[in-house]
Every structure is written in structure tokens, then in C-alpha cells.
Amino acid sequence: MIVETGITSQTFRHLLPWAWLYIGPDVFLPITSALAAIAGFALIFWQRLVGLVKKIWLMVTRRQS
């Protein structure tokens, strides 16, 4: 059963981009918290990550010589 809401699909498509312009604090704070957690995790293991990339780079460049 389809219920008519009085809003046509064209009107909805017209209003959808404007709905994305407002990001309230109730949406923004969890996103920033997740980004901070990712950044903190990266900072904790940054030295090991750089060392791993360096070892892989050295292994690749030595085999090509």
C-alpha cells in the first residue's frame, strides 16, 4: 500500500541538497570523536608504521638492482 504524502519526488529531489547543508552538533560531535580516535591510533603506532613502510621500500628497491 502506497501512502501519498503530498510531496512529489521532484520537490524532494530539489530539497535534498539543502538538507545536507545543516550538520548539527548532535551529528558533528560523534564524527569528530571517531576522527580523533583514528588519529590517536595512528599517532600511537606511527613510528612502527613508518618503519614497516621503510623496510618494505628497502626490500623492493634492493631486488630491482
Buried (B, 14 or more C-beta within 10 A) or exposed (E): EEEEEEEEEEEEEEEEEEEEEEEEEEEEEEEEEEEEEEEEEEEEEEEEEEEEEEEEEEEEEEEEE
